[in-house]
Amino acid sequence: MVDTARGCVLLLDGTPDRRRGVLPNPTAHAIAGANPRRFLAADAVDVVQLPAVEGPQSALAYLQHAAAVPGPLLVWVTGRLMIPARRGGELHLALPGSTPATVRYTGLPWAWLLRTLQAHAGPVLVLADLEADPAARPHVESGAHSGELSQGVPLFGVVHPAPPVAAREAGPYTRALLEALQTGDHRAGAVLDASALHQRALLGAGLGAETLPLQWGVPGPVLANVAAAARPRTRPRPAAAPAPAPRPHPAPVQQPEAHAVPVAPAPAEEQAPPRDDLLPVILAAAHAGRHNEAAAMAAAGEQQTLRRHGPDSPEAGLWVEVRADLARMAGDHARAAELWMTAAGVRLGRSGPADEEVVAAVKRAHYCWQHSGDGAVRLAPALLALWERIPGGEGAAEHIRARLQEAEEPWPGVAR
């Protein structure tokens, strides 16, 4: 029996030269902004987005940590595939700073990725939207046709030629795939068929002949069907009205919007749909570049939640995280880092530093902080204070101190 109590979504972006002024990968940002935890068929989901400045050994450590989670594992890989200029032949996923001359030392060998995922005890799926430089393309084509590119790990996605100019919007395959995941399949059960979803995305993307589709393996129950998940929530509502005896005051349950404080003792099931219904609309606006509209809808949803549940509720904290993702999608990484630190602080106070959701929030704050430009020095002390409270956060804390030393800026000490 598959353990679905806790699963993991790992977002691995292999975009090179980010420190040289190249814009962050918009495909990776679209995935992170789509709230990917809801796409995994697990009761609880950790979302891990790898820090952009880490090298291959650190990337491998994150992979191994994700593979140790016994439940479903979804690895979403974006970026560029390269082979070393000298002693070439082994595919690498580029990391920041990678070039054909340095990728042998700075990139993540594709074989490391596959070997780590082969050791995962539960169902695993790799979704890939990758580009390959001209030297790597023949190796990718050969590996795709022979199966060496997957080595038994279920792999679905596309590889297209590296463009001459960095893209400024998410790739068409990823956009179509996210739309399919967000819509789900009303005819299917609780788990989506990855193969059918892949074909649906390929058709929706309208890709050219130069794009190489990838489809290997049969994954287990990894992808959640959001359409099936929504069905049980709608069934109890009509039944609430004709049962007045066990529920003396049914009106607040059926129409919670009309009451500042719901009377029913267990309203969580009824109150969740408004946020779930709003999120796809908000994210669609953000993906279309209508960031002000998305922010306004999120603010309205947050205010409604504050009136119902109060500012210290878990429901209100979720809206802070939504606003953080919207700020990141709009390119305001400093604001996104601040909001993720706020969300992390709230979770920290509620559940303690060892909670995996706390660690995930701090990691996202760290990712945004790395792209916050001139705001990095201002935000560093608060982020450092969070990492110093997280078990195992010494490496990230040291990274912050090193960045500040490189900037030659004085920074206030943080009490341990």
N, C-alpha and C positions, 0 to 999 in steps of 0.2 A: 504494500500500500504506500502511495506517495504521501509524504509529509507536506501538507499545504498550510501548516500553521504559520510559517514565516518564509517568505521568499525574498529575492533580491533582484533589483534592476541595476545594472552597471552600465554607465554611459562612458564610453571610451572614445575620445576624440584625438585622432592622429593628424592634426593640422600643423605643418611645419612652420618655422620662422615667425611664430607669433610675436616674439620679442623684437622682431625687425620691422614692425609696423603693419604687418598683415592683419586685416580685420579678423576677429574671432569667427569661427566657422558658423555661418547662419543655419546650416543643416543641424549641427549639434545643438544650437540654441533653440531651434524649433522643437526638437525632441524634449529637451529639458523643460521647456515652457509648457508642454502639453500635459503636465502632471502624469508622468509615465507610470506611477505606482498603480493607477487604476487599471492599467492594461495587463497586470500580472494576476494569474489565477491563484491567489494566496490570501489567507485571512489577514496577515500583516505583511507589509512590504517595506524593505529598506531600499532607498534610492541612493546610489553612490555615483557621484560625478568626479572623475579623476582630476586632481589639480593639474593645471596646464603646464606648470614648470617642472614637473617631476620627470626623472629619467627612467630608463627601462627597468631598473631594479625596483624602483618604487612602484611603477605601474604593475609589475609582476606581483608585488606584495598585495596590492589592492585586488588583483585578480584572484590570488590565492585566498584572500579573506572572503571574497564573494563566493568562491567555489566551496568554501567550508560550510555555508548555509545549506541545510539539508533540503529545503523546499525548492520550488521552481526557480530557475535562474534565467533571466533574460539579459543578454549582453548586446548592447546597441553600439556598433562600431561605425565611426565616420572618419573622414580624413583621407590621407594619401598613402599609397603603397609604393615603396622604393626597393631597389636592390643596391648594395654597395658598389661604388664605382670600381673598386679594386676587390678582387676575390669575390665577385658578384655571384649571384645564383640563389641566395637565400632571401626570401621576401621579408621585408620589415615594414611595420606600421610606423610612419614617421611621427616623431614627437617634436615639440618646440626646439628649434635649433638644428634639426636634422637637414642634411643635404646629402646628395649622393656620395660625397666624399667623407661624410661623418656618420651616416646613418648606421653603419656597422656598430658604432659605439653609443650613439644617441637614440636610436630607434628601438622599437620593441619587435623582436623576431616573431613572425607570425606563428612559427612552430611552438614558441613559448605559450602563446595564447591558446592554441589547440590542445597542447599537452595538459595545461592547467584545467581546461574545461572538461577534458576526458576523465579527469579524476572526480568530477562532481557526482555526488551520490543521487541527486534527484534529476528531474527533467530539465533540459537545458536547450536554449535556442539562441542562435546568433543572428541578428538582423544587421545588415551591412549596407551602407550607402557610401561607396568609396570611389576614389579616383586613382589612376595609376599613371606614373610618368612613362615616357616612351620606352625607357630601358626595361621597366618592370612589366610592361604590357604583355610581351610574349610569355613570360613566366606565369602571369595571372591566367592567361588563356589556357595554357597547358595544364596548370593546376586545377582550373575550373572543370575542364573536360575529363581529367583523370580522377578527380576526387581528392587529390593531394591538398587542395585548398581547404578541405573540411576535415579529412582524416576521421570520419565517423561522427563528427560533431554536426548536428543539424544546423544548416547555414542557408539563409535566404537573403537575397538582396540584389544589388547591382554594382558593377564597376564600370566607370566611364573614363574616357581620356582626361588627363589633367588639363584644365582650361588655361589659356594664356593669361587671363586676368581672373583674379579671385572673385567668386560669385558673391553677390550681395543679398541673395535670398536663398531659402532652403531649396534643396534639390527636388525636382518634380516627383521622384519616386517616394521620397520621405513625406512630402506633402500629401500624396495620394494614400500612402500607408497610414498616416496619422488620421486622415479623414475616415478611412475604413475602420480603424480601431475605435475612433470616437463614435462612429455610427453603430458598429456592431452588426450582428445578423439576427433579425427577429425570428428567423426560422430555425436557428441553431440552438444548441443547449448552452450550458454555462461556459464552455471552452470553445474557442475559435480554432478552426483548421488552418494552420499556418500556411499550408500550400495554397489553399483557396484564397486566403487573404493576400498572399504574394501575387497570385495571378490577377486579383482584383486591382492591386496597386499598379502592376505593370500596365494593365489596360487603361487605368485612369491617368497614368503619367504620360502616355504617348511618347515613349522613348524612341530615339533613332537607332539605326542599325549599328552605330559605333558603340552602343552601350551593351555590356555583357551581363546577362542575367545569371544569378547564382541560385541554385536550388538543389540542395543535397540533404538527405536524411529525413527521418520522420520523428519530429519532436513529440514529447509527451504533453500532458496538460500544462501548458505554459501561459497562453494568451487568454485573458478573460474576455468574455462576451458582455460588453456593457449593456447591450439590449436585453439580454436575458437577466442580468442583474437588476434591471429596472422593473421587470414584470412583477415580482412579488410585492413591491412597494405599492403598486396601484390596486391590488386586489382587495386589501382590507378596507379601503375607503368607502365603497358603497355599502359594505356590510355594517358599518358603524352606526348608520342612521336607524335602521329597523331593529336595533337591539338596545332600547332605552333602559331596560331593567338593570343589566349589569353596568351600564355606563350612564349615570343620571344626567350628566352634562355633556352630551356628545358634540354640541356646537363648537366649543373651543378646539376640539380635536380635528373636526372637519374643516374649519376655517380659522386656523391659528393666526392668520394675518390680522384678524379683527380684534385681537386681544394682546395687550402689552405683555401679560404674563399668562401663559397657557395654564388651564386648570387641570388638564389630564396629567396623571402622575408619570406616564411614560411616553412623552411626545417625540422622542428622538427620531423614530421611524418616519413620522409625519413631517418633521422639520428639515430632514436631510435633503429631500428633493429640490427645494428652492435653490440651494447652492449648487447641487448637481446639474440642475437645469440651466443655471446661469453660466457655469464655467465654459461649456462649449461655445456659447455665444461670445463671451468675453475673449476667449482665446482666438476665435475666428477673427474678431476685430483686431486683436493685436497682431496676428499673423498677416493681416491685410495692410498693416501699417497705420491703422486708426488707433493709435496709442492713447490719445486723449479720451476717445469714446470708451475704450476698454477700461481705462482708469476710473472713469465716471461710473460705469456699471459696477465695477468692483467696490467703489466707495459706497454706492447705494446698497449693495448686498451686505457690506460690512455694517452699515448703520442699522439695517434691519436686524442683523444678528446681535448687535450690541443691545438693542432695545429688548430683544427676547431673552438673551442669555447673560448679558453683563460683560464688562470689559475683561474680566479674568477667566472667562470660560474657554474651554478647548475649542469651541466653535468659532469664537472671535479670533483665537490664535491662528486658525486655518486661513482666515482672510488676510492676516498679516503676511502669511507665506504666499498667497495668491498675489498680493500687491508687490511682494519682492520679486516674483517671477516676471510680472508685468514691467517693473522698472528695468530688469535686466534685458528683457526683450526690446525695450525702447532704447537701450544703449546707455541708460543711467546706472552704471555699475556701482557707483558710490552709494546712491540711494538704495540699490538692491542689497548691497552689503550691510547697510544700516538696518534695513528691515529684517534680513535674515538673522542678524545678531539679536535684534529684538525678539524674534520668534524663538531663537535658541535660548535666550535668557528666560523666557516664559516657560518653555519646556523644562529647562534646567531646574527652575524653582519648583516645578510640579512633580517631576519624576526622578530627578537626580542626575549626576554627571555620567553614569554608566548606561543610561538609556540610549538605545541605538538611534532613536529619532532625534535626540539631542545632538548626537555626534553628526548625523546627516545634515542637520540645520547648520551646525558650525562649519562643516566642510563646504556647504554651499556659500556661506558667508565668506569663507576663505577664497573660494573660486572668484566671486565677484570682487573681492578686495584686490585680487591680483590684477584686475582690469580697471581699477578705479582711478588710475592716473594720478593727478595731483592730489586727490583725496586720500591716497594710501597712507601717508604719514599721519594725517588727522585721525583716521579710523583704526590705525594699528594698535594703540593701547587697549581699546575695548576688545578687539579680536584676540589680542594676546592674553587678556584676562580670562576670556572664555577658554582658550586652549589650555591655560595653566590649571583649569579645573577639570579638564577631561583626562581620564586615565589613558595613557599612551599618547598624549598630545605633545610630547616634548619635541618631536621632530618638526611639527608644524610651527610650534612656538619659536624654535630656533630659526626656521625659515623666515619668520616675520622679523626677528632681530637682524638677520643677515641682510634682508632687504632694506631695513632702515639704516644699517651701517653703510650699504652701498650708496644710499641717497645722501649720506653725510648730514643727516638731520638729527638733532637731539630729540630724544623721546622720553617721556616721563616714565619712571619706574613703576612697575606694577607689583603690588604686594603679593607675596606667595602665601 
